[in-house]
């Protein structure tokens, strides 16, 4: 299928699909006239990429999950690599929240103490 059809079937923009390809997350073949041609597994792969990105993972994180991108991450049992990465990212987010909360408290103290 061509990029327009893949975009339509997945809800991803053609620009996003080209970006995924540039990042090594998606692969296409080139036809004689230069059009991108995607295989039948591309729909599932793009849906998974979007799911992972929408979950807060970065494209670099998704690259680490290449083996998980071929299965249906919504309906299949969790991919062990994805679970480990989610747990790692969740710990990082919680640390960031703690740091931001501490900053918030310091700023509130400064405001309540007055100039």
Phi and psi restraints in degrees (range 20) as a CNS / XPLOR table:
assign (resid 1 and name C) (resid 2 and name N)
       (resid 2 and name CA) (resid 2 and name C) 1.0 -87.1 20.0 2
assign (resid 2 and name N) (resid 2 and name CA)
       (resid 2 and name C) (resid 3 and name N) 1.0 170.5 20.0 2
assign (resid 2 and name C) (resid 3 and name N)
       (resid 3 and name CA) (resid 3 and name C) 1.0 -59.7 20.0 2
assign (resid 3 and name N) (resid 3 and name CA)
       (resid 3 and name C) (resid 4 and name N) 1.0 -38.0 20.0 2
assign (resid 3 and name C) (resid 4 and name N)
       (resid 4 and name CA) (resid 4 and name C) 1.0 -63.2 20.0 2
assign (resid 4 and name N) (resid 4 and name CA)
       (resid 4 and name C) (resid 5 and name N) 1.0 -42.9 20.0 2
assign (resid 4 and name C) (resid 5 and name N)
       (resid 5 and name CA) (resid 5 and name C) 1.0 -67.1 20.0 2
assign (resid 5 and name N) (resid 5 and name CA)
       (resid 5 and name C) (resid 6 and name N) 1.0 -41.5 20.0 2
assign (resid 5 and name C) (resid 6 and name N)
       (resid 6 and name CA) (resid 6 and name C) 1.0 -63.3 20.0 2
assign (resid 6 and name N) (resid 6 and name CA)
       (resid 6 and name C) (resid 7 and name N) 1.0 -40.1 20.0 2
assign (resid 6 and name C) (resid 7 and name N)
       (resid 7 and name CA) (resid 7 and name C) 1.0 -61.8 20.0 2
assign (resid 7 and name N) (resid 7 and name CA)
       (resid 7 and name C) (resid 8 and name N) 1.0 -45.1 20.0 2
assign (resid 7 and name C) (resid 8 and name N)
       (resid 8 and name CA) (resid 8 and name C) 1.0 -63.6 20.0 2
assign (resid 8 and name N) (resid 8 and name CA)
       (resid 8 and name C) (resid 9 and name N) 1.0 -42.1 20.0 2
assign (resid 8 and name C) (resid 9 and name N)
       (resid 9 and name CA) (resid 9 and name C) 1.0 -73.6 20.0 2
assign (resid 9 and name N) (resid 9 and name CA)
       (resid 9 and name C) (resid 10 and name N) 1.0 -22.5 20.0 2
assign (resid 9 and name C) (resid 10 and name N)
       (resid 10 and name CA) (resid 10 and name C) 1.0 -111.0 20.0 2
assign (resid 10 and name N) (resid 10 and name CA)
       (resid 10 and name C) (resid 11 and name N) 1.0 -16.3 20.0 2
assign (resid 10 and name C) (resid 11 and name N)
       (resid 11 and name CA) (resid 11 and name C) 1.0 82.2 20.0 2
assign (resid 11 and name N) (resid 11 and name CA)
       (resid 11 and name C) (resid 12 and name N) 1.0 1.7 20.0 2
assign (resid 11 and name C) (resid 12 and name N)
       (resid 12 and name CA) (resid 12 and name C) 1.0 -86.8 20.0 2
assign (resid 12 and name N) (resid 12 and name CA)
       (resid 12 and name C) (resid 13 and name N) 1.0 146.0 20.0 2
assign (resid 12 and name C) (resid 13 and name N)
       (resid 13 and name CA) (resid 13 and name C) 1.0 -75.9 20.0 2
assign (resid 13 and name N) (resid 13 and name CA)
       (resid 13 and name C) (resid 14 and name N) 1.0 154.8 20.0 2
assign (resid 13 and name C) (resid 14 and name N)
       (resid 14 and name CA) (resid 14 and name C) 1.0 -56.3 20.0 2
assign (resid 14 and name N) (resid 14 and name CA)
       (resid 14 and name C) (resid 15 and name N) 1.0 -35.5 20.0 2
assign (resid 14 and name C) (resid 15 and name N)
       (resid 15 and name CA) (resid 15 and name C) 1.0 -61.7 20.0 2
assign (resid 15 and name N) (resid 15 and name CA)
       (resid 15 and name C) (resid 16 and name N) 1.0 -43.0 20.0 2
assign (resid 15 and name C) (resid 16 and name N)
       (resid 16 and name CA) (resid 16 and name C) 1.0 -62.3 20.0 2
assign (resid 16 and name N) (resid 16 and name CA)
       (resid 16 and name C) (resid 17 and name N) 1.0 -41.4 20.0 2
assign (resid 16 and name C) (resid 17 and name N)
       (resid 17 and name CA) (resid 17 and name C) 1.0 -62.7 20.0 2
assign (resid 17 and name N) (resid 17 and name CA)
       (resid 17 and name C) (resid 18 and name N) 1.0 -41.4 20.0 2
assign (resid 17 and name C) (resid 18 and name N)
       (resid 18 and name CA) (resid 18 and name C) 1.0 -64.4 20.0 2
assign (resid 18 and name N) (resid 18 and name CA)
       (resid 18 and name C) (resid 19 and name N) 1.0 -38.0 20.0 2
assign (resid 18 and name C) (resid 19 and name N)
       (resid 19 and name CA) (resid 19 and name C) 1.0 -63.2 20.0 2
assign (resid 19 and name N) (resid 19 and name CA)
       (resid 19 and name C) (resid 20 and name N) 1.0 -45.8 20.0 2
assign (resid 19 and name C) (resid 20 and name N)
       (resid 20 and name CA) (resid 20 and name C) 1.0 -58.6 20.0 2
assign (resid 20 and name N) (resid 20 and name CA)
       (resid 20 and name C) (resid 21 and name N) 1.0 -40.0 20.0 2
assign (resid 20 and name C) (resid 21 and name N)
       (resid 21 and name CA) (resid 21 and name C) 1.0 -66.4 20.0 2
assign (resid 21 and name N) (resid 21 and name CA)
       (resid 21 and name C) (resid 22 and name N) 1.0 -42.6 20.0 2
assign (resid 21 and name C) (resid 22 and name N)
       (resid 22 and name CA) (resid 22 and name C) 1.0 -61.3 20.0 2
assign (resid 22 and name N) (resid 22 and name CA)
       (resid 22 and name C) (resid 23 and name N) 1.0 -36.1 20.0 2
assign (resid 22 and name C) (resid 23 and name N)
       (resid 23 and name CA) (resid 23 and name C) 1.0 -82.0 20.0 2
assign (resid 23 and name N) (resid 23 and name CA)
       (resid 23 and name C) (resid 24 and name N) 1.0 -2.2 20.0 2
assign (resid 23 and name C) (resid 24 and name N)
       (resid 24 and name CA) (resid 24 and name C) 1.0 83.0 20.0 2
assign (resid 24 and name N) (resid 24 and name CA)
       (resid 24 and name C) (resid 25 and name N) 1.0 15.1 20.0 2
assign (resid 24 and name C) (resid 25 and name N)
       (resid 25 and name CA) (resid 25 and name C) 1.0 -89.9 20.0 2
assign (resid 25 and name N) (resid 25 and name CA)
       (resid 25 and name C) (resid 26 and name N) 1.0 -20.1 20.0 2
assign (resid 25 and name C) (resid 26 and name N)
       (resid 26 and name CA) (resid 26 and name C) 1.0 -139.5 20.0 2
assign (resid 26 and name N) (resid 26 and name CA)
       (resid 26 and name C) (resid 27 and name N) 1.0 143.7 20.0 2
assign (resid 26 and name C) (resid 27 and name N)
       (resid 27 and name CA) (resid 27 and name C) 1.0 -123.8 20.0 2
assign (resid 27 and name N) (resid 27 and name CA)
       (resid 27 and name C) (resid 28 and name N) 1.0 140.1 20.0 2
assign (resid 27 and name C) (resid 28 and name N)
       (resid 28 and name CA) (resid 28 and name C) 1.0 -133.2 20.0 2
assign (resid 28 and name N) (resid 28 and name CA)
       (resid 28 and name C) (resid 29 and name N) 1.0 160.6 20.0 2
assign (resid 28 and name C) (resid 29 and name N)
       (resid 29 and name CA) (resid 29 and name C) 1.0 -103.0 20.0 2
assign (resid 29 and name N) (resid 29 and name CA)
       (resid 29 and name C) (resid 30 and name N) 1.0 155.0 20.0 2
assign (resid 29 and name C) (resid 30 and name N)
       (resid 30 and name CA) (resid 30 and name C) 1.0 -103.9 20.0 2
assign (resid 30 and name N) (resid 30 and name CA)
       (resid 30 and name C) (resid 31 and name N) 1.0 133.0 20.0 2
assign (resid 30 and name C) (resid 31 and name N)
       (resid 31 and name CA) (resid 31 and name C) 1.0 -79.7 20.0 2
assign (resid 31 and name N) (resid 31 and name CA)
       (resid 31 and name C) (resid 32 and name N) 1.0 173.1 20.0 2
assign (resid 31 and name C) (resid 32 and name N)
       (resid 32 and name CA) (resid 32 and name C) 1.0 -58.0 20.0 2
assign (resid 32 and name N) (resid 32 and name CA)
       (resid 32 and name C) (resid 33 and name N) 1.0 -31.9 20.0 2
assign (resid 32 and name C) (resid 33 and name N)
       (resid 33 and name CA) (resid 33 and name C) 1.0 -91.1 20.0 2
assign (resid 33 and name N) (resid 33 and name CA)
       (resid 33 and name C) (resid 34 and name N) 1.0 7.5 20.0 2
assign (resid 33 and name C) (resid 34 and name N)
       (resid 34 and name CA) (resid 34 and name C) 1.0 91.4 20.0 2
assign (resid 34 and name N) (resid 34 and name CA)
       (resid 34 and name C) (resid 35 and name N) 1.0 -1.0 20.0 2
assign (resid 34 and name C) (resid 35 and name N)
       (resid 35 and name CA) (resid 35 and name C) 1.0 -70.3 20.0 2
assign (resid 35 and name N) (resid 35 and name CA)
       (resid 35 and name C) (resid 36 and name N) 1.0 146.4 20.0 2
assign (resid 35 and name C) (resid 36 and name N)
       (resid 36 and name CA) (resid 36 and name C) 1.0 -77.6 20.0 2
assign (resid 36 and name N) (resid 36 and name CA)
       (resid 36 and name C) (resid 37 and name N) 1.0 138.6 20.0 2
assign (resid 36 and name C) (resid 37 and name N)
       (resid 37 and name CA) (resid 37 and name C) 1.0 -128.4 20.0 2
assign (resid 37 and name N) (resid 37 and name CA)
       (resid 37 and name C) (resid 38 and name N) 1.0 123.3 20.0 2
assign (resid 37 and name C) (resid 38 and name N)
       (resid 38 and name CA) (resid 38 and name C) 1.0 -107.3 20.0 2
assign (resid 38 and name N) (resid 38 and name CA)
       (resid 38 and name C) (resid 39 and name N) 1.0 145.2 20.0 2
assign (resid 38 and name C) (resid 39 and name N)
       (resid 39 and name CA) (resid 39 and name C) 1.0 -78.3 20.0 2
assign (resid 39 and name N) (resid 39 and name CA)
       (resid 39 and name C) (resid 40 and name N) 1.0 174.9 20.0 2
assign (resid 39 and name C) (resid 40 and name N)
       (resid 40 and name CA) (resid 40 and name C) 1.0 -64.5 20.0 2
assign (resid 40 and name N) (resid 40 and name CA)
       (resid 40 and name C) (resid 41 and name N) 1.0 -26.8 20.0 2
assign (resid 40 and name C) (resid 41 and name N)
       (resid 41 and name CA) (resid 41 and name C) 1.0 -78.5 20.0 2
assign (resid 41 and name N) (resid 41 and name CA)
       (resid 41 and name C) (resid 42 and name N) 1.0 -6.1 20.0 2
assign (resid 41 and name C) (resid 42 and name N)
       (resid 42 and name CA) (resid 42 and name C) 1.0 -65.0 20.0 2
assign (resid 42 and name N) (resid 42 and name CA)
       (resid 42 and name C) (resid 43 and name N) 1.0 -33.8 20.0 2
assign (resid 42 and name C) (resid 43 and name N)
       (resid 43 and name CA) (resid 43 and name C) 1.0 -61.8 20.0 2
assign (resid 43 and name N) (resid 43 and name CA)
       (resid 43 and name C) (resid 44 and name N) 1.0 -50.7 20.0 2
assign (resid 43 and name C) (resid 44 and name N)
       (resid 44 and name CA) (resid 44 and name C) 1.0 -61.8 20.0 2
assign (resid 44 and name N) (resid 44 and name CA)
       (resid 44 and name C) (resid 45 and name N) 1.0 -42.7 20.0 2
assign (resid 44 and name C) (resid 45 and name N)
       (resid 45 and name CA) (resid 45 and name C) 1.0 -60.5 20.0 2
assign (resid 45 and name N) (resid 45 and name CA)
       (resid 45 and name C) (resid 46 and name N) 1.0 -47.1 20.0 2
assign (resid 45 and name C) (resid 46 and name N)
       (resid 46 and name CA) (resid 46 and name C) 1.0 -65.9 20.0 2
assign (resid 46 and name N) (resid 46 and name CA)
       (resid 46 and name C) (resid 47 and name N) 1.0 -41.0 20.0 2
assign (resid 46 and name C) (resid 47 and name N)
       (resid 47 and name CA) (resid 47 and name C) 1.0 -59.2 20.0 2
assign (resid 47 and name N) (resid 47 and name CA)
       (resid 47 and name C) (resid 48 and name N) 1.0 -41.5 20.0 2
assign (resid 47 and name C) (resid 48 and name N)
       (resid 48 and name CA) (resid 48 and name C) 1.0 -67.4 20.0 2
assign (resid 48 and name N) (resid 48 and name CA)
       (resid 48 and name C) (resid 49 and name N) 1.0 -42.1 20.0 2
assign (resid 48 and name C) (resid 49 and name N)
       (resid 49 and name CA) (resid 49 and name C) 1.0 -58.4 20.0 2
assign (resid 49 and name N) (resid 49 and name CA)
       (resid 49 and name C) (resid 50 and name N) 1.0 -47.4 20.0 2
assign (resid 49 and name C) (resid 50 and name N)
       (resid 50 and name CA) (resid 50 and name C) 1.0 -64.0 20.0 2
assign (resid 50 and name N) (resid 50 and name CA)
       (resid 50 and name C) (resid 51 and name N) 1.0 -40.5 20.0 2
assign (resid 50 and name C) (resid 51 and name N)
       (resid 51 and name CA) (resid 51 and name C) 1.0 -59.2 20.0 2
assign (resid 51 and name N) (resid 51 and name CA)
       (resid 51 and name C) (resid 52 and name N) 1.0 -47.6 20.0 2
assign (resid 51 and name C) (resid 52 and name N)
       (resid 52 and name CA) (resid 52 and name C) 1.0 -66.4 20.0 2
assign (resid 52 and name N) (resid 52 and name CA)
       (resid 52 and name C) (resid 53 and name N) 1.0 -42.6 20.0 2
assign (resid 52 and name C) (resid 53 and name N)
       (resid 53 and name CA) (resid 53 and name C) 1.0 -65.1 20.0 2
assign (resid 53 and name N) (resid 53 and name CA)
       (resid 53 and name C) (resid 54 and name N) 1.0 -41.4 20.0 2
assign (resid 53 and name C) (resid 54 and name N)
       (resid 54 and name CA) (resid 54 and name C) 1.0 -66.8 20.0 2
assign (resid 54 and name N) (resid 54 and name CA)
       (resid 54 and name C) (resid 55 and name N) 1.0 -22.0 20.0 2
assign (resid 54 and name C) (resid 55 and name N)
       (resid 55 and name CA) (resid 55 and name C) 1.0 -81.1 20.0 2
assign (resid 55 and name N) (resid 55 and name CA)
       (resid 55 and name C) (resid 56 and name N) 1.0 -1.6 20.0 2
assign (resid 55 and name C) (resid 56 and name N)
       (resid 56 and name CA) (resid 56 and name C) 1.0 103.4 20.0 2
assign (resid 56 and name N) (resid 56 and name CA)
       (resid 56 and name C) (resid 57 and name N) 1.0 2.3 20.0 2
assign (resid 56 and name C) (resid 57 and name N)
       (resid 57 and name CA) (resid 57 and name C) 1.0 -81.8 20.0 2
assign (resid 57 and name N) (resid 57 and name CA)
       (resid 57 and name C) (resid 58 and name N) 1.0 151.4 20.0 2
assign (resid 57 and name C) (resid 58 and name N)
       (resid 58 and name CA) (resid 58 and name C) 1.0 -88.4 20.0 2
assign (resid 58 and name N) (resid 58 and name CA)
       (resid 58 and name C) (resid 59 and name N) 1.0 162.4 20.0 2
assign (resid 58 and name C) (resid 59 and name N)
       (resid 59 and name CA) (resid 59 and name C) 1.0 -60.4 20.0 2
assign (resid 59 and name N) (resid 59 and name CA)
       (resid 59 and name C) (resid 60 and name N) 1.0 -30.5 20.0 2
assign (resid 59 and name C) (resid 60 and name N)
       (resid 60 and name CA) (resid 60 and name C) 1.0 -64.9 20.0 2
assign (resid 60 and name N) (resid 60 and name CA)
       (resid 60 and name C) (resid 61 and name N) 1.0 -37.0 20.0 2
assign (resid 60 and name C) (resid 61 and name N)
       (resid 61 and name CA) (resid 61 and name C) 1.0 -65.1 20.0 2
assign (resid 61 and name N) (resid 61 and name CA)
       (resid 61 and name C) (resid 62 and name N) 1.0 -44.2 20.0 2
assign (resid 61 and name C) (resid 62 and name N)
       (resid 62 and name CA) (resid 62 and name C) 1.0 -62.7 20.0 2
assign (resid 62 and name N) (resid 62 and name CA)
       (resid 62 and name C) (resid 63 and name N) 1.0 -34.5 20.0 2
assign (resid 62 and name C) (resid 63 and name N)
       (resid 63 and name CA) (resid 63 and name C) 1.0 -59.8 20.0 2
assign (resid 63 and name N) (resid 63 and name CA)
       (resid 63 and name C) (resid 64 and name N) 1.0 -31.8 20.0 2
assign (resid 63 and name C) (resid 64 and name N)
       (resid 64 and name CA) (resid 64 and name C) 1.0 -72.0 20.0 2
assign (resid 64 and name N) (resid 64 and name CA)
       (resid 64 and name C) (resid 65 and name N) 1.0 -12.9 20.0 2
assign (resid 64 and name C) (resid 65 and name N)
       (resid 65 and name CA) (resid 65 and name C) 1.0 -107.8 20.0 2
assign (resid 65 and name N) (resid 65 and name CA)
       (resid 65 and name C) (resid 66 and name N) 1.0 28.9 20.0 2
assign (resid 65 and name C) (resid 66 and name N)
       (resid 66 and name CA) (resid 66 and name C) 1.0 -50.9 20.0 2
assign (resid 66 and name N) (resid 66 and name CA)
       (resid 66 and name C) (resid 67 and name N) 1.0 -41.1 20.0 2
assign (resid 66 and name C) (resid 67 and name N)
       (resid 67 and name CA) (resid 67 and name C) 1.0 -68.9 20.0 2
assign (resid 67 and name N) (resid 67 and name CA)
       (resid 67 and name C) (resid 68 and name N) 1.0 -21.8 20.0 2
assign (resid 67 and name C) (resid 68 and name N)
       (resid 68 and name CA) (resid 68 and name C) 1.0 -87.1 20.0 2
assign (resid 68 and name N) (resid 68 and name CA)
       (resid 68 and name C) (resid 69 and name N) 1.0 -14.0 20.0 2
assign (resid 68 and name C) (resid 69 and name N)
       (resid 69 and name CA) (resid 69 and name C) 1.0 -75.5 20.0 2
assign (resid 69 and name N) (resid 69 and name CA)
       (resid 69 and name C) (resid 70 and name N) 1.0 -14.0 20.0 2
assign (resid 69 and name C) (resid 70 and name N)
       (resid 70 and name CA) (resid 70 and name C) 1.0 -88.9 20.0 2
assign (resid 70 and name N) (resid 70 and name CA)
       (resid 70 and name C) (resid 71 and name N) 1.0 -14.3 20.0 2
assign (resid 70 and name C) (resid 71 and name N)
       (resid 71 and name CA) (resid 71 and name C) 1.0 -100.3 20.0 2
assign (resid 71 and name N) (resid 71 and name CA)
       (resid 71 and name C) (resid 72 and name N) 1.0 163.4 20.0 2
assign (resid 71 and name C) (resid 72 and name N)
       (resid 72 and name CA) (resid 72 and name C) 1.0 -80.1 20.0 2
assign (resid 72 and name N) (resid 72 and name CA)
       (resid 72 and name C) (resid 73 and name N) 1.0 102.0 20.0 2
assign (resid 72 and name C) (resid 73 and name N)
       (resid 73 and name CA) (resid 73 and name C) 1.0 -71.0 20.0 2
assign (resid 73 and name N) (resid 73 and name CA)
       (resid 73 and name C) (resid 74 and name N) 1.0 -12.0 20.0 2
assign (resid 73 and name C) (resid 74 and name N)
       (resid 74 and name CA) (resid 74 and name C) 1.0 -86.1 20.0 2
assign (resid 74 and name N) (resid 74 and name CA)
       (resid 74 and name C) (resid 75 and name N) 1.0 -42.7 20.0 2
assign (resid 74 and name C) (resid 75 and name N)
       (resid 75 and name CA) (resid 75 and name C) 1.0 -101.4 20.0 2
assign (resid 75 and name N) (resid 75 and name CA)
       (resid 75 and name C) (resid 76 and name N) 1.0 -25.5 20.0 2
assign (resid 75 and name C) (resid 76 and name N)
       (resid 76 and name CA) (resid 76 and name C) 1.0 -84.0 20.0 2
assign (resid 76 and name N) (resid 76 and name CA)
       (resid 76 and name C) (resid 77 and name N) 1.0 161.7 20.0 2
assign (resid 76 and name C) (resid 77 and name N)
       (resid 77 and name CA) (resid 77 and name C) 1.0 -57.4 20.0 2
assign (resid 77 and name N) (resid 77 and name CA)
       (resid 77 and name C) (resid 78 and name N) 1.0 149.4 20.0 2
assign (resid 77 and name C) (resid 78 and name N)
       (resid 78 and name CA) (resid 78 and name C) 1.0 -57.1 20.0 2
assign (resid 78 and name N) (resid 78 and name CA)
       (resid 78 and name C) (resid 79 and name N) 1.0 138.5 20.0 2
assign (resid 78 and name C) (resid 79 and name N)
       (resid 79 and name CA) (resid 79 and name C) 1.0 -74.7 20.0 2
assign (resid 79 and name N) (resid 79 and name CA)
       (resid 79 and name C) (resid 80 and name N) 1.0 125.6 20.0 2
assign (resid 79 and name C) (resid 80 and name N)
       (resid 80 and name CA) (resid 80 and name C) 1.0 -56.7 20.0 2
assign (resid 80 and name N) (resid 80 and name CA)
       (resid 80 and name C) (resid 81 and name N) 1.0 -39.9 20.0 2
assign (resid 80 and name C) (resid 81 and name N)
       (resid 81 and name CA) (resid 81 and name C) 1.0 -64.6 20.0 2
assign (resid 81 and name N) (resid 81 and name CA)
       (resid 81 and name C) (resid 82 and name N) 1.0 -38.5 20.0 2
assign (resid 81 and name C) (resid 82 and name N)
       (resid 82 and name CA) (resid 82 and name C) 1.0 -67.3 20.0 2
assign (resid 82 and name N) (resid 82 and name CA)
       (resid 82 and name C) (resid 83 and name N) 1.0 -42.4 20.0 2
assign (resid 82 and name C) (resid 83 and name N)
       (resid 83 and name CA) (resid 83 and name C) 1.0 -60.6 20.0 2
assign (resid 83 and name N) (resid 83 and name CA)
       (resid 83 and name C) (resid 84 and name N) 1.0 -46.1 20.0 2
assign (resid 83 and name C) (resid 84 and name N)
       (resid 84 and name CA) (resid 84 and name C) 1.0 -61.6 20.0 2
assign (resid 84 and name N) (resid 84 and name CA)
       (resid 84 and name C) (resid 85 and name N) 1.0 -41.3 20.0 2
assign (resid 84 and name C) (resid 85 and name N)
       (resid 85 and name CA) (resid 85 and name C) 1.0 -68.1 20.0 2
assign (resid 85 and name N) (resid 85 and name CA)
       (resid 85 and name C) (resid 86 and name N) 1.0 -41.5 20.0 2
assign (resid 85 and name C) (resid 86 and name N)
       (resid 86 and name CA) (resid 86 and name C) 1.0 -58.7 20.0 2
assign (resid 86 and name N) (resid 86 and name CA)
       (resid 86 and name C) (resid 87 and name N) 1.0 -44.6 20.0 2
assign (resid 86 and name C) (resid 87 and name N)
       (resid 87 and name CA) (resid 87 and name C) 1.0 -62.8 20.0 2
assign (resid 87 and name N) (resid 87 and name CA)
       (resid 87 and name C) (resid 88 and name N) 1.0 -42.2 20.0 2
assign (resid 87 and name C) (resid 88 and name N)
       (resid 88 and name CA) (resid 88 and name C) 1.0 -62.1 20.0 2
assign (resid 88 and name N) (resid 88 and name CA)
       (resid 88 and name C) (resid 89 and name N) 1.0 -47.6 20.0 2
assign (resid 88 and name C) (resid 89 and name N)
       (resid 89 and name CA) (resid 89 and name C) 1.0 -66.0 20.0 2
assign (resid 89 and name N) (resid 89 and name CA)
       (resid 89 and name C) (resid 90 and name N) 1.0 -36.7 20.0 2
assign (resid 89 and name C) (resid 90 and name N)
       (resid 90 and name CA) (resid 90 and name C) 1.0 -63.5 20.0 2
assign (resid 90 and name N) (resid 90 and name CA)
       (resid 90 and name C) (resid 91 and name N) 1.0 -41.5 20.0 2
assign (resid 90 and name C) (resid 91 and name N)
       (resid 91 and name CA) (resid 91 and name C) 1.0 -61.0 20.0 2
assign (resid 91 and name N) (resid 91 and name CA)
       (resid 91 and name C) (resid 92 and name N) 1.0 -42.3 20.0 2
assign (resid 91 and name C) (resid 92 and name N)
       (resid 92 and name CA) (resid 92 and name C) 1.0 -64.2 20.0 2
assign (resid 92 and name N) (resid 92 and name CA)
       (resid 92 and name C) (resid 93 and name N) 1.0 -41.3 20.0 2
assign (resid 92 and name C) (resid 93 and name N)
       (resid 93 and name CA) (resid 93 and name C) 1.0 -64.2 20.0 2
assign (resid 93 and name N) (resid 93 and name CA)
       (resid 93 and name C) (resid 94 and name N) 1.0 -43.0 20.0 2
assign (resid 93 and name C) (resid 94 and name N)
       (resid 94 and name CA) (resid 94 and name C) 1.0 -63.7 20.0 2
assign (resid 94 and name N) (resid 94 and name CA)
       (resid 94 and name C) (resid 95 and name N) 1.0 -39.3 20.0 2
assign (resid 94 and name C) (resid 95 and name N)
       (resid 95 and name CA) (resid 95 and name C) 1.0 -62.6 20.0 2
assign (resid 95 and name N) (resid 95 and name CA)
       (resid 95 and name C) (resid 96 and name N) 1.0 -42.3 20.0 2
assign (resid 95 and name C) (resid 96 and name N)
       (resid 96 and name CA) (resid 96 and name C) 1.0 -64.1 20.0 2
assign (resid 96 and name N) (resid 96 and name CA)
       (resid 96 and name C) (resid 97 and name N) 1.0 -39.8 20.0 2
assign (resid 96 and name C) (resid 97 and name N)
       (resid 97 and name CA) (resid 97 and name C) 1.0 -62.4 20.0 2
assign (resid 97 and name N) (resid 97 and name CA)
       (resid 97 and name C) (resid 98 and name N) 1.0 -43.7 20.0 2
assign (resid 97 and name C) (resid 98 and name N)
       (resid 98 and name CA) (resid 98 and name C) 1.0 -60.3 20.0 2
assign (resid 98 and name N) (resid 98 and name CA)
       (resid 98 and name C) (resid 99 and name N) 1.0 -43.8 20.0 2
assign (resid 98 and name C) (resid 99 and name N)
       (resid 99 and name CA) (resid 99 and name C) 1.0 -64.3 20.0 2
assign (resid 99 and name N) (resid 99 and name CA)
       (resid 99 and name C) (resid 100 and name N) 1.0 -42.4 20.0 2
assign (resid 99 and name C) (resid 100 and name N)
       (resid 100 and name CA) (resid 100 and name C) 1.0 -67.1 20.0 2
assign (resid 100 and name N) (resid 100 and name CA)
       (resid 100 and name C) (resid 101 and name N) 1.0 -36.8 20.0 2
assign (resid 100 and name C) (resid 101 and name N)
       (resid 101 and name CA) (resid 101 and name C) 1.0 -65.2 20.0 2
assign (resid 101 and name N) (resid 101 and name CA)
       (resid 101 and name C) (resid 102 and name N) 1.0 -41.1 20.0 2
assign (resid 101 and name C) (resid 102 and name N)
       (resid 102 and name CA) (resid 102 and name C) 1.0 -63.6 20.0 2
assign (resid 102 and name N) (resid 102 and name CA)
       (resid 102 and name C) (resid 103 and name N) 1.0 -41.3 20.0 2
assign (resid 102 and name C) (resid 103 and name N)
       (resid 103 and name CA) (resid 103 and name C) 1.0 -63.3 20.0 2
assign (resid 103 and name N) (resid 103 and name CA)
       (resid 103 and name C) (resid 104 and name N) 1.0 -43.4 20.0 2
assign (resid 103 and name C) (resid 104 and name N)
       (resid 104 and name CA) (resid 104 and name C) 1.0 -58.3 20.0 2
assign (resid 104 and name N) (resid 104 and name CA)
       (resid 104 and name C) (resid 105 and name N) 1.0 -44.4 20.0 2
assign (resid 104 and name C) (resid 105 and name N)
       (resid 105 and name CA) (resid 105 and name C) 1.0 -64.0 20.0 2
assign (resid 105 and name N) (resid 105 and name CA)
       (resid 105 and name C) (resid 106 and name N) 1.0 -40.9 20.0 2
assign (resid 105 and name C) (resid 106 and name N)
       (resid 106 and name CA) (resid 106 and name C) 1.0 -63.4 20.0 2
assign (resid 106 and name N) (resid 106 and name CA)
       (resid 106 and name C) (resid 107 and name N) 1.0 -42.9 20.0 2
assign (resid 106 and name C) (resid 107 and name N)
       (resid 107 and name CA) (resid 107 and name C) 1.0 -65.1 20.0 2
assign (resid 107 and name N) (resid 107 and name CA)
       (resid 107 and name C) (resid 108 and name N) 1.0 -43.2 20.0 2
assign (resid 107 and name C) (resid 108 and name N)
       (resid 108 and name CA) (resid 108 and name C) 1.0 -60.6 20.0 2
assign (resid 108 and name N) (resid 108 and name CA)
       (resid 108 and name C) (resid 109 and name N) 1.0 -40.5 20.0 2
assign (resid 108 and name C) (resid 109 and name N)
       (resid 109 and name CA) (resid 109 and name C) 1.0 -62.3 20.0 2
assign (resid 109 and name N) (resid 109 and name CA)
       (resid 109 and name C) (resid 110 and name N) 1.0 -42.9 20.0 2
assign (resid 109 and name C) (resid 110 and name N)
       (resid 110 and name CA) (resid 110 and name C) 1.0 -61.5 20.0 2
assign (resid 110 and name N) (resid 110 and name CA)
       (resid 110 and name C) (resid 111 and name N) 1.0 -42.0 20.0 2
assign (resid 110 and name C) (resid 111 and name N)
       (resid 111 and name CA) (resid 111 and name C) 1.0 -69.2 20.0 2
assign (resid 111 and name N) (resid 111 and name CA)
       (resid 111 and name C) (resid 112 and name N) 1.0 -38.4 20.0 2
assign (resid 111 and name C) (resid 112 and name N)
       (resid 112 and name CA) (resid 112 and name C) 1.0 -75.5 20.0 2
assign (resid 112 and name N) (resid 112 and name CA)
       (resid 112 and name C) (resid 113 and name N) 1.0 -27.4 20.0 2
assign (resid 112 and name C) (resid 113 and name N)
       (resid 113 and name CA) (resid 113 and name C) 1.0 -74.4 20.0 2
assign (resid 113 and name N) (resid 113 and name CA)
       (resid 113 and name C) (resid 114 and name N) 1.0 -20.5 20.0 2
assign (resid 113 and name C) (resid 114 and name N)
       (resid 114 and name CA) (resid 114 and name C) 1.0 80.9 20.0 2
assign (resid 114 and name N) (resid 114 and name CA)
       (resid 114 and name C) (resid 115 and name N) 1.0 170.4 20.0 2
